[in-house]
């Protein structure tokens, strides 16, 4: 054992007793290494697949409705019924797999959810009737909803506190790399001079399956969360894993690691009930619950105000052919990815409260400005897209920070369920209420209606930013156990030198 791992080994009976461990502090003091890149690639790349899939479905809607596509379905059914079922599946999957993730571990579930996602996507490619297409759109969403809970839990628990904010933002923002790929890929796949009408859209889904299988092979090497292991009576496995990682990093860096900052003593638990989870999230941390709800709902409505009807807006008001809207969407998606990529580090240095509130408020104000210019008739298709790109540059960083926030401000034992709950609520708000509100507004062909859609999204985004001004938690560079003490903590020892007392929802 290396000097860095010289603290007493974590050991405990399989399901009872207490354990004193320095595992959280040891993980947080690790420098960035090849091991961390493996985690990022193994867990984060699935969002690229999600972006690829969702964008392809939106872009192939018209082709699926054409005679000769091999599927008897209308474009409205693809963007309406199928989209709603995908959202319903994502919400259901998040809650179902979120509960299983907290109970059975991160690794098992991020393997299972990816397998569900891949199988459902493959079956979508084989659709022969509309009911088959609808069923497997629901199951695809079911898998991807579970991915959010399992993966965000694992990422936050494995990445050092110094880098946690930027890594989480960039990984969640990588969705838009897939969106760029989906927008450009659909242009090729829908070209009937290259592929027949009944084949191109199927190959689009099949390509996603191939990429997903590659990710599944890489993901096999991503370990279980040591934090989850020691709370669930697997202290020796947690100790062995962290010790091996420390040895690997010391060999890579050529120098010993600094000593860990502290220990934590916890009571081993087999599982946490729904009642305790709800009591913790809404009873002990009501301010953080309000913050999470505000952030998710605000970003959901802003995104629906823009992306739900962007193609219709370009075609209706700027005469852009429907076959060319994919190019404009690729530009918008690039702005979405660059936001978390370039601003992510500031969430760890400037701080969560300043960056979350400023990205939300600034994106909302910029969308108000875009609405004003559009109402005046001052925009073209190109300048409208440029405005959207700037708005979403900031909004994407803010939206990604919503996932970061709910994954780090609640206790370890409730993390996956907290992510699942807020994701499900935000997704339902954006994917159900959003289309109902914005569909008629963006498709009416009346400028004032589209302006109103922008103003609704901008107003809710600004409101969420103001909530963050007062309620955001200063979580930057802090151990997860210091931000929210685990429910299992016992005695007076604390993580990373903390007090070990049960944190409440006092202002941070």
VEXBA-47300 format. One record per residue (C-alpha): residue in three letters; x, y, z. Coordinates in steps of 0.25 Angstrom, whole numbers, padded with zeros to 4 digits, always signed. Each point is the difference from the previous one (the first is absolute). Example, Ala and Ser with C-alpha at 12.3 -4.5 7.8 and 13.67 -1.06 7.14 Angstrom:
<sites>
ALA+0049-0018+0031SER+0006+0014-0002
</sites>
This chain:
<sites>
UNK+0000+0000+0000UNK+0005+0014-0003UNK+0003+0011+0010UNK-0012+0007-0006UNK-0009-0011+0004UNK+0006-0003+0013UNK-0013+0003+0008UNK-0007-0012+0007UNK-0007-0010-0010UNK-0015+0002-0001UNK-0006-0013+0005UNK-0014-0004+0005UNK-0009-0012+0000UNK-0009-0001-0012UNK-0012+0007+0004UNK+0001+0005+0015UNK+0009+0009+0008UNK+0008+0013-0002UNK+0012+0003-0008UNK+0010+0011+0001UNK+0006+0004-0014UNK+0008+0011-0007UNK-0005-0005-0014UNK-0007+0013-0003UNK+0012+0009+0004UNK+0009-0009-0008UNK-0008+0001-0012UNK-0001+0015+0001UNK+0015+0002+0001UNK+0004-0008-0013UNK+0006+0008-0011UNK-0006-0001-0014UNK+0004-0013-0007UNK-0002-0010-0010UNK-0009-0008+0009UNK-0009+0013+0001UNK+0000+0000-0016UNK-0005-0014+0000UNK-0012+0004+0009UNK-0003+0012-0009UNK+0000-0008-0013UNK-0007-0012+0006UNK-0011+0007+0006UNK-0001+0013-0007UNK-0001-0004-0014UNK-0014-0005+0001UNK-0006+0014-0001UNK+0006+0001-0014UNK-0008-0012-0003UNK-0013+0007+0006UNK+0002+0013-0008UNK+0003-0008-0012UNK-0013-0008+0001UNK-0009+0011+0004UNK+0004+0009-0011UNK-0001-0011-0010UNK-0014-0003+0004UNK-0004+0014-0002UNK+0007+0001-0013UNK-0006-0013-0006UNK-0014+0003+0004UNK-0004+0006-0014UNK+0007-0012-0007UNK-0007-0011+0009UNK-0014+0007-0004UNK+0004-0002-0015UNK-0006-0011-0008UNK+0011-0011-0002UNK+0006+0002+0013UNK-0004-0013+0005UNK-0008+0005+0011UNK-0015+0005+0001UNK+0002+0012+0009UNK-0002+0015-0001UNK+0010+0011+0003UNK-0009+0005+0011UNK+0000-0014+0006UNK+0015+0000+0000UNK+0002+0014+0006UNK-0012-0001+0009UNK-0004-0014+0005UNK+0014-0007-0002UNK+0007+0013+0007UNK-0010-0001+0011UNK+0002-0015+0002UNK+0015+0002+0000UNK-0001+0011+0011UNK-0010-0009+0008UNK+0010-0011-0001UNK+0012+0009+0004UNK-0008+0005+0013UNK-0004-0014+0003UNK+0014-0006-0002UNK+0006+0011+0008UNK-0008-0003+0012UNK+0000-0015-0001UNK+0015-0002-0003UNK+0003+0012+0010UNK-0005-0009+0011UNK+0007-0012-0004UNK+0013+0008-0002UNK+0000+0004+0015UNK-0004-0014+0004UNK+0009-0009-0009UNK+0012+0009-0004UNK+0004+0010-0011UNK+0008-0010-0009UNK-0011-0011-0001UNK-0011+0011-0004UNK+0009+0008-0010UNK+0002-0014-0007UNK-0014-0004+0000UNK-0006+0014-0004UNK+0010+0000-0012UNK-0004-0014-0004UNK-0015+0004+0001UNK+0002+0013-0009UNK+0008-0008-0010UNK-0010-0011-0002UNK-0011+0010-0001UNK+0007+0008-0010UNK+0003-0013-0008UNK-0015-0004+0000UNK-0004+0014-0004UNK+0009-0002-0013UNK-0008-0012-0003UNK-0014+0007+0001UNK-0011-0005-0009UNK-0012+0006+0006UNK-0003+0013+0008UNK-0003-0008+0013UNK+0014-0006-0001UNK+0006+0013-0002UNK-0007+0006+0012UNK+0003-0011+0009UNK+0015+0000-0002UNK+0000+0015+0000UNK-0005-0001+0015UNK+0010-0011+0003UNK+0011+0008-0006UNK-0004+0012+0009UNK-0001-0010+0012UNK+0015-0004-0002UNK+0005+0014-0002UNK-0008+0005+0012UNK+0007-0010+0009UNK+0014+0004-0006UNK-0002+0014+0006UNK-0001-0005+0014UNK+0010-0011+0000UNK+0011+0008-0008UNK-0001+0013+0007UNK+0001-0007+0013UNK+0012-0008-0004UNK+0007+0012-0006UNK-0002+0009+0012UNK+0005-0011+0010UNK+0012-0003-0008UNK+0005+0013-0005UNK+0009+0009+0009UNK-0007+0012+0006UNK+0010+0009-0006UNK-0005-0004-0014UNK-0014-0005+0003UNK-0008+0012-0005UNK+0007+0002-0014UNK+0000-0015-0003UNK-0015-0002+0004UNK-0003+0012-0009UNK+0008-0004-0012UNK-0006-0014+0001UNK-0014+0004+0000UNK+0003+0010-0011UNK+0006-0010-0009UNK-0015-0004-0004UNK+0002+0012-0010UNK+0011-0007-0007UNK-0009-0011-0003UNK-0011+0010-0004UNK+0010+0006-0010UNK+0003-0014-0005UNK-0015-0004-0001UNK-0003+0013-0008UNK+0011-0002-0010UNK-0002-0015-0001UNK-0015+0001-0003UNK+0004+0009-0012UNK+0008-0012-0006UNK-0009-0011+0005UNK-0013+0007-0006UNK+0007+0002-0014UNK-0008-0010-0009UNK+0011+0001-0010UNK+0009-0008+0011UNK-0010-0008+0008UNK-0014-0005-0004UNK-0012+0007+0008UNK-0002-0012+0008UNK+0014-0003+0004UNK+0007+0014+0003UNK-0007+0002+0013UNK+0002-0014+0005UNK+0015+0001-0002UNK+0000+0013+0008UNK-0005-0008+0012UNK+0009-0012-0003UNK+0012+0009+0001UNK-0004+0005+0013UNK+0000-0015+0005UNK+0014-0002-0006UNK+0005+0012+0008UNK-0007-0004+0012UNK+0006-0014+0000UNK+0014+0006-0001UNK-0003+0008+0013UNK-0006-0012+0007UNK+0014-0007-0002UNK+0007+0012+0006UNK-0010+0001+0011UNK+0003-0014+0005UNK+0013+0006+0006UNK-0006+0011+0008UNK+0000-0004+0015UNK-0011+0001+0010UNK-0001+0012+0008UNK+0009-0002+0013UNK-0010+0010+0007UNK-0011-0010-0003UNK+0008-0012+0004UNK+0004+0004+0014UNK-0014+0005+0004UNK-0006-0013-0005UNK+0010-0009+0008UNK+0010-0002-0010UNK+0011+0008+0006UNK+0011-0010-0003UNK-0003+0001-0015UNK+0000+0015+0001UNK+0013+0000+0007UNK+0006-0009-0011UNK-0005+0008-0011UNK+0005+0013+0005UNK+0014-0006+0004UNK+0002-0005-0014UNK-0004+0013-0006UNK+0009+0007+0009UNK+0012-0009-0004UNK-0004+0002-0015UNK+0000+0015+0001UNK+0013+0001+0008UNK+0007-0008-0011UNK-0006+0009-0010UNK+0004+0013+0007UNK+0013-0006+0005UNK-0002+0006+0014UNK-0007-0004+0013UNK-0014+0006+0003UNK-0003+0009+0011UNK-0007-0006+0013UNK-0015+0001+0000UNK-0007+0011+0007UNK-0009-0008+0010UNK-0009-0012+0003UNK-0014-0003+0001UNK-0007-0010+0009UNK-0013-0006-0006UNK-0011-0010+0004UNK-0001-0011-0011UNK-0013-0001-0007UNK-0006-0010-0009UNK-0010+0010-0007UNK-0007+0013+0002UNK-0016+0001+0000UNK-0008+0010-0009UNK-0005+0006+0013UNK+0013+0004+0005UNK+0005+0005-0013UNK-0012+0009-0001UNK+0001+0005+0014UNK+0015+0003-0002UNK-0002+0007-0014UNK-0013+0008+0004UNK+0001+0001+0015UNK+0015+0002+0003UNK+0003+0007-0013UNK-0012+0008-0004UNK+0008+0012-0006UNK+0009-0010-0008UNK-0013-0007-0005UNK-0006+0014-0005UNK+0013+0003-0006UNK+0001-0013-0008UNK-0015+0001-0005UNK+0002+0014-0004UNK+0013-0003-0008UNK-0006-0012-0007UNK-0013+0007-0004UNK+0006+0013-0004UNK+0010-0007-0010UNK-0011-0009-0005UNK-0009+0011-0004UNK+0011+0008-0006UNK+0005-0011-0009UNK-0014-0004-0004UNK-0003+0015-0004UNK+0012-0001-0010UNK+0003-0014-0004UNK-0014-0006-0001UNK-0004+0009-0011UNK+0013+0005-0006UNK-0002-0007-0013UNK-0015+0005-0001UNK+0005+0014+0003UNK+0011+0000-0011UNK-0009-0006-0010UNK-0012+0009+0003UNK+0006+0014+0002UNK+0013-0002-0008UNK-0004-0009-0011UNK+0011-0010+0003UNK-0002-0014-0007UNK-0003-0011+0010UNK+0011-0008-0006UNK+0010+0011+0004UNK-0004+0002+0015UNK+0010-0010+0004UNK+0011+0009-0003UNK-0005+0011+0009UNK-0003-0010+0011UNK+0015-0005-0001UNK+0004+0015+0003UNK-0009+0001+0011UNK+0005-0013+0006UNK+0014+0005-0001UNK-0003+0012+0009UNK-0007-0009+0010UNK+0013-0009+0001UNK+0010+0012+0000UNK-0007+0006+0013UNK+0003-0011+0010UNK+0013-0003-0007UNK+0005+0015+0001UNK-0007+0004+0013UNK+0001-0013+0008UNK+0013+0003+0007UNK-0007+0013+0006UNK-0010-0008+0007UNK+0012-0006+0008UNK+0008+0013+0002UNK-0010+0012+0000UNK-0010-0009+0007UNK-0014-0006-0002UNK-0009+0011+0005UNK+0006+0011-0009UNK+0001-0009-0012UNK-0013-0007+0001UNK-0008+0013+0002UNK+0008+0008-0010UNK-0002-0011-0011UNK-0015-0001+0002UNK-0003+0015+0001UNK+0009+0003-0012UNK-0006-0010-0009UNK-0014+0004+0004UNK+0004+0015-0003UNK+0006-0003-0013UNK-0012-0008-0004UNK-0009+0012+0003UNK+0009+0008-0009UNK-0001-0010-0011UNK-0015+0001+0002UNK+0000+0015-0001UNK+0009-0001-0013UNK-0009-0010-0006UNK-0013+0008+0003UNK+0007+0012-0007UNK+0003-0008-0013UNK+0015+0002+0002UNK+0004-0014-0001UNK+0003-0010-0012UNK+0001-0015+0001UNK+0015+0002+0002UNK+0000+0011+0011UNK-0012-0007+0007UNK+0009-0013+0000UNK+0012+0008+0005UNK-0009+0006+0012UNK-0005-0014+0004UNK+0014-0004+0000UNK+0005+0010+0009UNK-0012-0002+0009UNK+0002-0015+0001UNK+0015+0002+0002UNK-0004+0005+0014UNK-0012-0008+0002UNK+0007-0013-0003UNK+0010+0003+0011UNK-0012+0003+0010UNK-0008-0012-0004UNK+0012-0009+0002UNK+0002+0006+0014UNK-0014-0004+0004UNK+0004-0014-0001UNK+0013+0003+0007UNK-0008+0007+0011UNK-0010-0011+0003UNK+0011-0011+0000UNK+0009+0007+0010UNK-0009+0007+0010UNK-0007-0012+0006UNK+0005-0011+0009UNK+0008-0012-0007UNK-0012-0010+0003UNK-0010+0009-0007UNK+0008+0004-0012UNK-0005-0008-0011UNK-0014+0001+0004UNK+0001+0015+0001UNK+0006+0001-0014UNK-0011-0009-0005UNK-0011+0008+0007UNK+0005+0014-0005UNK+0003-0005-0014UNK-0013-0007-0001UNK-0008+0013+0004UNK+0008+0009-0009UNK-0001-0010-0011UNK-0015-0001+0002UNK-0001+0015+0001UNK+0008+0003-0013UNK-0005-0012-0008UNK-0015+0000+0003UNK-0004+0014+0005UNK+0011+0007-0010UNK-0006-0006-0013UNK-0014+0002+0004UNK+0003+0015+0003UNK+0010+0003-0011UNK-0005-0009-0012UNK-0012+0009-0004UNK+0008+0013+0003UNK+0012-0004-0009UNK-0009-0006-0011UNK-0010+0011-0001UNK+0008+0008-0010UNK-0003+0013+0009UNK+0012+0007+0004UNK-0006+0004+0014UNK-0003-0014+0003UNK+0015-0004-0002UNK+0004+0012+0008UNK-0008-0004+0012UNK+0006-0014-0001UNK+0014+0006+0001UNK-0005+0009+0012UNK-0006-0012+0008UNK+0013-0008-0001UNK+0009+0012+0003UNK-0009+0004+0012UNK+0001-0013+0006UNK+0015-0001-0002UNK+0002+0014+0006UNK-0009-0004+0012UNK+0008-0013+0002UNK+0013+0008+0000UNK-0005+0010+0011UNK-0004-0013+0008UNK+0015-0004-0001UNK+0005+0014+0005UNK-0006-0003+0013UNK+0000-0015+0001UNK+0011-0006-0008UNK+0010-0008+0009UNK+0015+0004+0000UNK+0004-0015-0004UNK+0013+0004-0008UNK+0012-0008+0004UNK-0007-0006+0012UNK-0001-0015+0004UNK-0014-0006-0003UNK+0000-0004+0015UNK+0002+0014+0004UNK-0011+0006-0009UNK-0010-0010+0005UNK+0004-0009+0011UNK-0004-0015-0002UNK-0012-0005+0007UNK+0008-0011+0005UNK+0010+0008+0007UNK+0002-0003+0015UNK+0010+0005+0011UNK+0008+0013-0001UNK+0009-0003-0012UNK-0002+0007-0013UNK+0004-0001-0014UNK+0011+0008-0005UNK+0002+0007+0013UNK-0014+0003+0002UNK-0008+0000+0013UNK-0008-0012-0003UNK-0013+0007+0004UNK-0012-0002-0007UNK-0001+0012-0010UNK-0014+0007-0001UNK-0005+0009-0010UNK+0006+0013+0005UNK+0004+0011-0010UNK+0013-0004-0006
</sites>
